Amino acid sequence: MLAIKVPKREAEKVRRKLLELGVLAKGYAVKRDSEFVFFPITKPVKGFELVETEFEKLERRPHSYREVVEVPNKVRPLLPSSFDIIGDIAIIELPEELMEYGKVIGEAILKVHRHIKVVFAKGSKVSGEYRVRELVHLAGENRTETLHRENGIRLKLDVSKVYFSPRLATERMRIFKKAGQGEIVFDMFAGVGPYSILLAKKAKLVFAVDLNPWAVHYLEENVRLNKTSNVIPILGDVRKVAGQVKADRVIMNLPKFSHCFLREAMISAKNGGVIHYYGFAPEEDLFSEHEAKIKAVARELGFRVEVLERRKVRPYAPRQFNIAIDFKVLK
Ligand SMILES: C[S@@+](CC[C@H](N)C(=O)[O-])C[C@H]1O[C@@H](n2cnc3c(N)ncnc32)[C@H](O)[C@@H]1O
């Protein structure tokens, strides 16, 4: 194979030059002896000593489990291109036709992604008051607890007992950037604390409520883990807490049912307080129905609202989106 021979001390400079020219042959290990370095090249380059030599081929590591998994060709197009990773646990959504190949799919994921130790398939949709789903173990260790890192915080959680979506990390960071210093925050549906613990870095106090005892168990653990001193975990129905808190910022991350808790959110906000409302909506009408509900509740309470921002957070189902509306409550 064609190569360039350069003295060792010039090797790094030459490597950069070859990369710049786009002539460095990919997939081969650069060769060295005591004095010289040999770079494999795709065509001759002027000004260098050219030689002919053998190179060891580098084994390319697969990027996706789809490159290594063995399933019949007829179902191959159904293999999902992505899956969620929570700590060292992967959760994949498999169509019915692929469930019988779950074990080989799980093992292929473990082989390609060395940091993943457990693979589950989604066994149901998120459901019930606690917003959890059934999981089917596919491969790796048979455990459901893990430690997830996001936005500079650590979250311990059990994927079978609590709700958690790593896909909301960007949205949480967005809210964090909007938050001011020294605020009182009311996280109405706190889960294991991804909003609460993040916002606690700026807030004076965060009231973090959840109905699920497991969520509050992990929330308390995560408060300790992150050495957070200004989060107050509260186990119970947020309806019982609402109104006792007067917050600068209210987070309503229960998209399926947020509209049922608008009264609670508004009576818990200070005059001028901001509410981050989440919902699900069809692509053709993302905001108007939710906004009508927000305005109707405000009217009943004798308040006014000012919408600050509307946005799509992420796709939720075919032609359905998880949306967010940020609004100010004026009393
Ligand atoms: C969609 S999860 C969001 C959790 C968390 N904010 C997150 O981003 O991971 C909604 C949470 O609300 C809790 N929940 C549902 N109804 C509630 C209620 N009436 N009062 C308090 N918490 C409730 C559920 O247990 C669940 O943990």
Ligand as a Chemical Component Dictionary entry (heavy atoms), coordinates in Angstrom:
data_LIG
# 
_chem_comp.id                   LIG 
_chem_comp.type                 NON-POLYMER 
_chem_comp.pdbx_formal_charge   0 
_chem_comp.three_letter_code    LIG 
# 
loop_
_chem_comp_atom.comp_id 
_chem_comp_atom.atom_id 
_chem_comp_atom.alt_atom_id 
_chem_comp_atom.type_symbol 
_chem_comp_atom.charge 
_chem_comp_atom.model_Cartn_x 
_chem_comp_atom.model_Cartn_y 
_chem_comp_atom.model_Cartn_z 
_chem_comp_atom.pdbx_ordinal 
LIG C1  C1  C 0  -44.967 12.696 34.109 1  
LIG S1  S1  S 1  -44.374 12.379 35.723 2  
LIG C2  C2  C 0  -43.184 13.664 35.884 3  
LIG C3  C3  C 0  -42.126 13.450 36.916 4  
LIG C4  C4  C 0  -40.977 14.434 36.888 5  
LIG N1  N1  N 0  -41.423 15.813 36.903 6  
LIG C5  C5  C 0  -40.043 14.197 35.740 7  
LIG O1  O1  O 0  -39.832 15.102 34.919 8  
LIG O2  O2  O -1 -39.465 13.113 35.651 9  
LIG C6  C6  C 0  -45.736 12.902 36.712 10 
LIG C7  C7  C 0  -45.611 12.615 38.186 11 
LIG O3  O3  O 0  -46.771 13.164 38.838 12 
LIG C8  C8  C 0  -47.155 12.326 39.906 13 
LIG N2  N2  N 0  -48.594 12.625 40.188 14 
LIG C9  C9  C 0  -49.687 12.267 39.481 15 
LIG N3  N3  N 0  -50.813 12.762 40.045 16 
LIG C10 C10 C 0  -50.425 13.485 41.122 17 
LIG C11 C11 C 0  -51.105 14.243 42.118 18 
LIG N4  N4  N 0  -52.434 14.366 42.093 19 
LIG N5  N5  N 0  -50.396 14.836 43.076 20 
LIG C12 C12 C 0  -49.034 14.732 43.108 21 
LIG N6  N6  N 0  -48.329 14.021 42.205 22 
LIG C13 C13 C 0  -48.998 13.404 41.222 23 
LIG C14 C14 C 0  -46.859 10.918 39.398 24 
LIG O4  O4  O 0  -46.686 10.032 40.480 25 
LIG C15 C15 C 0  -45.582 11.147 38.568 26 
LIG O5  O5  O 0  -44.439 10.886 39.328 27 
# 
loop_
_chem_comp_bond.comp_id 
_chem_comp_bond.atom_id_1 
_chem_comp_bond.atom_id_2 
_chem_comp_bond.value_order 
_chem_comp_bond.pdbx_ordinal 
LIG C1  S1  SING 1  
LIG S1  C2  SING 2  
LIG S1  C6  SING 3  
LIG C2  C3  SING 4  
LIG C3  C4  SING 5  
LIG C4  N1  SING 6  
LIG C4  C5  SING 7  
LIG C5  O1  DOUB 8  
LIG C5  O2  SING 9  
LIG C6  C7  SING 10 
LIG C7  O3  SING 11 
LIG C7  C15 SING 12 
LIG O3  C8  SING 13 
LIG C8  N2  SING 14 
LIG C8  C14 SING 15 
LIG N2  C9  SING 16 
LIG N2  C13 SING 17 
LIG C9  N3  DOUB 18 
LIG N3  C10 SING 19 
LIG C10 C11 SING 20 
LIG C10 C13 DOUB 21 
LIG C11 N4  SING 22 
LIG C11 N5  DOUB 23 
LIG N5  C12 SING 24 
LIG C12 N6  DOUB 25 
LIG N6  C13 SING 26 
LIG C14 O4  SING 27 
LIG C14 C15 SING 28 
LIG C15 O5  SING 29 
# 
